[in-house]
Amino acid sequence: MRLVIIGTGRMGQTLAQVSLEKGHIILAHVGRITSEVLQSINADAVIDFSHASQVLAILEVCLERRIPLITGTTGWYEHLTEFRQKAESVSTARWLWGGNFSRGIALLKVALRSLASVPWVQLPDWEAALVEVHHHRKKDAPSGTAVELSKVFPLTKAIYSMRIGEVVGEHKLLISGPGEEIEILHRAHDRRIFAEGALWAAEWLFQRTYFVGTFDEALSSGLDK
């Protein structure tokens, strides 16, 4: 695929490296989008891991040019309803977004939704909490992924965050009852998993004629739809 990558941070750099290893062509790799770059975009897909302030401008150009867009940037979700309505009004829109492109996290959400269906009202002595650990450079706490997981599993009463060393990412759900407990853990060993997930999303979206939704929705929908 011919890709435009926006974002030159650690995620953008990893994405560029993995893209080349997998045989994709990078037409442009920039940090801050400019009007010149916006008007020259002519790719099979655009993958954005830059800054929340650029999301709308990038989305509008991709909608106009009918280019699939993968948005991995966070911090803009207060505008999600507005942006989604804008995309859904375009019959050729192909836009996919997510705060975490780990396919393992997506599978974890599936498991938690199943657990959430248990009649917990019959287990009043059981409680749940999330523990998330990331590298010391990560500023937000709790992580966006932890917040999403807590929404998937409403029994969660607290989220505990730790920032230490070079930990890529770890999310652990503890469910504790009288005399017993359950632990469900997802640990990311390498930042590459997020790049590989984003590339999977780009390849999947390129095959669609229309899609506006999340990474989780795409992953669970199947290639035959």
N, C-alpha and C positions, 0 to 999 in steps of 0.2 A: 504494500500500500504506500501511497505518497502521503506523507504526514507533515503537518505543521504542529510543532510543539511550542506551547507558550508557557514560560516559567523556566528559570535557569537555576533554581535552588536545588537542593539535594534530590528531591523527587524528580524534577525536570531532567537533571543530569542522568539519573539512573534510568529514566524512561528512554532517553536518547540512546544510551548504551545498549539497553535490551532491544530496542527497536532495530538498531543496526545489526545486532547479533542474529535477529530473526529474519533479516533480509528486507526490511522495510526501507524506504527512501525518505530521508528527512529533507523536505524542501526548504524549511526555515525553522530555526530554533531561537526564539527571542524571549526576553524577560518582560519588558513593558511593550504593550502593543502600541503601534503608531497608525496614523491614518493611511500612510503609504502601505504598510503591511496589511492592514485591513482590506484595502482595495485590491491588493495583489493576491489575496488568498485564492488558490485554485488547487485544492488538494482532495484526496479521497476521504480524509478525516482531519479534524483539528482536535488536539488534546490539550486542555488548559489546566495547568497547575500553577497559576500565577497569583493573582490578588483579587479579592472580592470586588474591588472598584472597577475591574475590567469585564466582569461577567456579562453585563447587559450589552455592552458594545460588541463583544465577541459573538454573543448569541444573535444579535440583530443581523450582523454580516453573514453568519452561517445560514440563518433562515433565508436571507435574501438570495444567497448563492447556492442554496440547496445542498450544503455541505454538512455531513454528519459531525456533530460536536459532542465531545466527551468533556464534562466539567468536573474536575477533581478539586477545584478550589472550594474552600469553605468560608464561612463568615458572611454569607449573603442570604441565608435562608429566611430572614424576615421579609424578603421580597419574593419568596418562592411562588406564592399565589399569583402575583402580578406577572412574573416572568413565565410561569407555566401557561397562564391564559394567553399570553402573547404567542407562545410557541404553538399551542393547540389550535390557534386560529389560522395557522398556515398548513394547508393540506399536505405539503411535502416535507413537513418538519421531521428532523431526525436529531433528537437531543436526549442525551442520557447524562445523569449526574449522580454523584455519590460522595460521601465523606470518607469512605473506606472501600478500596477496591480489592480487598482480600476475599477470595472465594470461600476461605475457611470461615470468616466472620459471617458471610451470607448463610452458610450451612448452619452455623451456630444459632442464628436467628430462627431458622426453621425449627431447630430442636427446642428453643425456648418458647416458641409459639405453641408447640405441642404441650410442653410442660405447663404453660399458662392456662391451658384448657382444663386442667385438673380442678376439681371443686375444692379449692383451698379453704373455703369456709368451713369445711369439715376437718381441717387440720389447723386449728387456731394457734397451736403452740409452735408452728413452723415459721421461720423468718428467712429472709434472703438479703444478701449484700453483694455488691460488686467491688472488686479490687482491681485497679488498673495501674500498670507501671510503664513508663516511657523514659527515653533519654533525657538528660538534664537540660537540653535546649528547647524542649517542647514547652510552650508558654501556657497553653490553655489547660485547665484542670477543673473538673474532670474532662477527659477526652470526649470529643463528639461521639465516638463509637460507644463509649460507656453510657452516655446519655441515651443513645438510640437503643442499646440493649436493655436499659432500665424501663424504657417505654414498651418494649416487646414483652418484658416480664414484670408486670406491675407489682408483684409481691416484693420487689426490691425496695428495701427501706433506706439504704444508704449507699453512697459511692465513695470509696477511699482511693486517693490518688498518691502516687509516688513518682518522683523524678530523680533518676539516678543513672550515672554512667552513660553507656551506649546502648541501653536496652531499646530494641527496635519497637516492641509493642507487646504487651501482655494484658489479657482481660480474663479475669477469673470470677465466676459466679459461685458463691457459697450459699447453699440452702441447708439450714440447720433445724433439726427437730429434737425432741427429747431422746437423748441417748444415741443419736446417729446424725450423719450429715452427708451431703452430696457436694462434690466439687466438679465444676465444668470449666475447663481451661482452654483458651486459645492463645498460642504463643507464636509470634512472628519472628523467625530467625534471620530474615534477610529482607531488606527494602525492595528487592526485586519482585517479591510476590505482588506488591501493589502495582508495579509497572506492568507485570504480566497480566494482571487483572484488567488494567486500563486498556491494554492492547487487545485482549480478548473482547472487551466491550466495543472497541473501535471496529474490529473485524465483524462482530455480530451486527452492529448498527449499520455498517456499510451494506449489508445484505437486505436490509429492511427498506420498504418504501415509505413507511411512516412509523414513528415511535417517539413518544414524549413520556419519559418516566425515569425511574431510578435504576441503579445497577442491580439491586436485589430483584426488582421486577423483571429485568431483562434476563438475569441468570435463571430465574424460575420459569420463564415463559417457554423456553425451548426453541431451537432453530427452525422448527417446522411451522411456526406461526407467523 
